[in-house]
Amino acid sequence: MVDMEKGQKANGMCPMEASQILRHSFWKDRKLVDLDIFTIFRMKDLIILRNAFDLLLPKLARVISRLADFAKERASLPTLGFTHFQPAQLTTVGKRCCLWIQDLCMDLQNLKRVQDDLRFRGVKGTTGTQASFLQLFEGDDQKVEQLDKIVTEKAGFKRAFIITGQTYTRKVDIEVLSVLASLGASVHKICTDIRLLANLKEMEEPFEKQQIGSSAMPYKRNPMRSERCCSLARHLMTLIVDPLQTASVQWFERTLDDSANRRICLAEAFLTADTILNTLQNISEGLVVYPKVIERRIRQELPFMATENIIMAMVKAGGNRQDCHEKIRVLSQQAAAVVKQEGGDNDLIERIQADAYFSPIHSQLDRLLDPSSFTGRASQQVQRFLEEEVYPLLKPYESVMKVKAELCL
């Protein structure tokens, strides 16, 4: 980002350099010195916003890359899916991770799009008419437009606004904050999932050897990184309200009540997004999965999911579908009562094995209960998604992928 006092820059031209262009490109009229400072301070925010995106985009790309590695490694690991946070059908750990990655890929594309769409204000004067510049150029329209074009190009922008008031339209700030708020929503969803999985003991964020999970309960392993991300993401999402209100109350060519608000919300949004991405990268580089816990939970729920397959196998073996359905219904209710009323394990399969009616398929039960047969095309979807969408999107960021994220806990 740009330091106005020192004239430092991250990319392209800094505001002080832009001022020098205005002073020396066409003439040495002292009057322009007064005019150009006013103009430059109307344009500096666009330079800062553009360069700020350059800081976020590589970090977001690294998060996606780390999660892509995680998804690829666990593309075929079955896990219980949840809808309404109730047991549903099986999916895979890698496929679930791809849900997170897909949202972040959309964020990466949106951030890049907004950055690329940024237009410079250019040299437009106090109310956007370029009247002062036209006067200095003695009515030469072409020279005014030429100056506007040169300053825009020197600042590293492809184009400038044709129409402005005293400032660039504050709709730009809405677009910038919108994509950052959307990123906040994605991160909040991801880290909420991780927190819920930590409660189920299926997955955890990194936990240092000397880390204290709770000052009162030493056995606890609180997901503090994910909690931090959720907390900051909520703040990031709320910041979109500020530019919406600011743009809506811009009277005529401009009012100054936008200034203080913008200096807070724009800076806070980028700083918050930066902190979130640093933390999420650290999380994604150290996610821990507990396959045995996942397997146990599958065993608790899979017998109920497999009942349709069991019925079909019995029908193929010559059984009557209605009779088989009724048998399964009765045994399922008995097994459910053991789980809910007695706190026991799901013993539906044991009941089926003990029932002579199902003897024609007893030898098939292990195959019918293979978790991998319930995950559909999940692993193939992961592979295709990574190869066709994720890896091509990350290619421009290959040179920055090795940077690690370290946190001070």
N, C-alpha and C positions, 0 to 999 in steps of 0.2 A: 504494500500500500504506500501511498505518497506521504512524505513528511514535508508539509508546506514550508516550514522554516528552513530546513536544510536543503530542500530541493531534491530529495532522494526519490528514486523511482524503482518500481518492480518490473515494469514493462512499458515500452513506449516512452512518451514524453511526459515530464512532470510539469506542473503549472508554471514554475519559474521559467522553464525553457520555452513554454508557449508564449509567455510574456515577451521574451527576447525576440521571438520570431515576429511578433506584432511590431516591435520597436524598429527592427532592422530590415525587414523584408522589402519594403518599398520606399520608405522615407525616414527622415530623422526629425520629424516634427515633434516638438516637445508636447504638443497637445495630445498626441497619441499615447504618451506614457500614462496620462491620467485616465484615458479611455480604456486602455488595454488591461490595466489592473482590475477595473470594474468587470470587464468582459471575462477575464481569466477566472475570477472567483465565482463567476456564474457557471463555468465549465468544469472546474476541478473535480466536482463530485462524480461526473461521468467517468473521468479517468480513474478515480479511486474505485468506483464500483466495478469497472472492467477489470482492473488489476486484482481486486479482491476475489473475483471469480477464479482467477488464475491460482490463487492459494487454496481454494476449496476443491476444485475439480480433481487434482491429483490425489487428494486425500480420500475423496469419495471413490475414485477408481481403485485405490488400494483396498478399501473395505470390500468392494465388490469382488476383487481378485481373491482375497482371503476366504470369503464365503464361498466363492466358486470352487476353490480347492477343497474346502470342507464338504460341499455338496457332491463333488465328484467322488471323493473317497467313500462316502456313505450313500451313494446313489441306490444301492440295492438292500440297505439295511431296513427291514420292515419295522414299522412302529404304528401304534394305535393312533388313528386320526380322531379329531374331535370336532363336532359341530355343536354350537351352544355350550361348549366345554363339557359335552356329554359324549361318551364313547360312540364312535361312528364306524366307518370301514377303515381298513388298514391303508396306510400310505408308506412312504419311506422317509427316513431322516433327511436324505439328500433332496427328495422332492419337496419336502416342507421348507427346507432352506432356500430352494429356488423361488418359492413364493416371496421370500424376503428380498432375494436378489433382483427379482423382476421389478419390484417397486423401486429399488435403488437405481436400477438401470434407467427407469423412467425419469427419476430425479436427475441423474447424470445428463441425460439428453435435454431435459428442461433447463438445467443450469447453463449448459453450453448454448442452447438456443437463445436464451435471454441475453447472454453475454454477446453472442454474435449479432443480435438484433439491436444492440445499443447504438444509438446515433449521437453524434456530437452536437452540441448546441451551435458551435461555430461563432463567428463574430457578427452579432446581431444588434448590439447596442442595448440601451436601457429598457426599451419596450418592444424590442424585436423587429423594429422597422429598418435598421441599418442606416438611419438618417445621418448620424454623426459621421460614419465612414463614407457615406456618399458625399457629404459636404467636404471632407478632407481630400477626397479624390476628385473634387470639383465636378461632381455629377457623372462620373464615369462608372456606369453600372458594371461593366466588365471587370474593372479592377477590384470592385467590392466583392464580386463573386469569386474572382481569382484568389483574393486574400482568404476568403472563407474556405475555399477548397484547399489551399496550401496549409492553413492552420489545422484543418480537419485531418489531412493526410499525415502531417508531422506529428499529430497527437496519436496516430495509429488507428484512426477510425476510417471505415470504408465510405461512410456518408454522414451528412449532417442533416438536421431538421431544416426544412425550408421555412416552416412557420414556428415561431416561438413568441412567448411574451417576454417578460423580464428574465424568466428562467425557462429551462426545458420543462415540458409538461410533466406534472407530478404523477401522471399515469405510469411513467417509467418506474417510479418507486414502488407502485402497486405491483407491477410485473416482477420486479426483483424480490420483493418480500413474499410474493405468492409462491414462487418456486422454493424459497428458503423455508417457508411455513410448511409446504408440502413435504420437503425433506424431513422436517421435524415430525410430521405425522408418520412417515415411513419408519423412522428410527424408533418412535414410541411404540409402534406395533411390534417391531422386531424384539425390542428389549422387554416388552410385556410378555411376549411368548417365551422368551428365555427365563424370565422370572417365574412363570407358571410351570415350566418344565423343571426348573430347579426345585420347586415345591414337590413335584412328582418324583424327584431324584433321578430323572432320565438324562438331564443335561445340566451342566453348570458353566458359568463364566470362569475365567482363571481365578485361582485362589492361592495367594502366596503362602509359603510355609509359616511365616511369622505373622500373617494377617490375622487380625482379631475380628471375628464375625459379629460379636455382640459383647459389649462391656459388662453386661449382667449375666449372659448365658454363654459360657465358653465353648459349648459344643456347636453353636450355630455357625452357619456359613451363608450369611446374608449376601444376596447378589447386589452389592453396593454399586458396582460399575453400571449395571443395567438400570438400577434405581436412579443413579445420577443422570444417565441419558434421558430417562423418562421425565425427570424433573426439569431439565433444561429444555427438552423438546416441547413441553407444555408452554414454557415461556416463549420459545421461538414461534410457536403457532399463534400465540396471542398478538404478536407484534404486527401482524397483517392489518389489524384494525387501524393502526396509526396512519399509514399512507392512504388508506381508503378515506378516512376523515379529512386528512390534509388536502387531498386532491379535490374533495367535494366542496371545500370552502375557499378555494383559490379565487378571490374576487378579480374579475377582469384580467389585467395583465400580470398581477401578482399582489399578494399581501405577505407581510413579514411574519405572520403567526405560524407559517410553515417551518421556519428556520430551526428554532430550538427543538421542536419535535423530531424533525428529520435527523438532526445531529445525534439524537439519542437512539432512535429506533433502527436506523440503518447500520450504525456502528455495532449496536448490541446484537442485531440479527447475524451479522457476519462473524462476530466474535463467539456468539453462542453456537452457531453452526460449526465453527472451527473446533471448539472444545468437544462438541458431540462427536464429530468425526474422529478426532484423536482417540477418544474413549472407546468408540465402537470398533475402531481398528484394533485396539488392544484386546478387546473382548473377542473379536473374530479370529485373532491369532492364537488364542488359547482356549477355545471351547473344548469342553470335556464331555464325552458321551459315555453312558453306562449301559452297554448292551444287555447285560443280565437283568437289570431292572426293567428295561423295555420288554425283554422276552417274557418276564413274569407277568407284566400287565397284559400282554397279548394273550397269554395262556388263560388269564381270567376272563377275557371277553370273547376270544375266538370261538369257543364251542357254540355260543349263541349265533355268531355270524355264519358258522359252518352248517347250520341246520338245513338250509336250502340245498346245499351240495349233498348232504346226507340223504335227504328225501329223494333227490334225483338219482343217486346211486342205488337206492332201494328199488325205485321204479324200474331202473335198467335191469336189476336182478330179478324182476318179476313181481315185486310187491305192489299193493294197491296204494295209490297216492293218498287217498283220504284216510285210510287206516294208518298209514305211516305218519301223516301230518298230525293226527290225534295222539299217537304214541309220543311223538316229539314234543307236542304241546304240553302233555302231562309231565313228562320228564323234565322239560325246561322249567316249568313252574316249581317243581320240587327242588331243582338245583338252585333256582333264584332264591327260594326260601332259605336254603342253607347259607347263601352268601349274605342276604340282607338281615335275616332274623338271628342266625347263629354266628355270623362273622366268619364263616368257613370259606374254603376255596370252592370255586366252580367245579362241581363233580359231574357235570352233564355227560361227559364222555365216558366216565366210569359207569354211569347208569346205563348208557347205551351198550357198553361192552358186556354188562351183566344181564342184559335183556336178550333172551333167545330169539325174539322176533327179528333182531338186527344181525343175527349170525351170518347171513349171506354177505355182509359187507364189513365184518369185523376186521378182516385182513387189509381192508382199504382205508381204515380210519386214519392211520398215520399220514398217508398221502393226501387225504381229504382235509387234513388239518395243517398242512404245510403252509406257514405264513406267506411264503413267497408267491403262492398261487392266488393270494388275495390282494396283491398290490398292483394288479393290472400292468399298465405300460409305464409305471412310475420311473423305473430306472432308464428306460429308453427316452422318456421325456426329458429327464435330466441331461442325458448326453446330447440330445438334439438341441436343447435350449442353450447349453453352454457353447456348443460349437457354432450354432447359427446366429445367436444373438449376443451372448456375453463376450466371448473372446474377440470378435471383431470390434465391439464397442470399446474394449480396453486397449486395443492396439496402439492408439496414439499416446498412451501413457506408459509404454513399456519401460522407458528409461528411468522412471521414478518408482518402480514397483518394489524395489529392495528396501526401501526405508521402513524401519520398524517404529512402532508406537510404544513409548514407555510412559508410565504414569507414576506420579508421586502419591502414594496412598497415605 
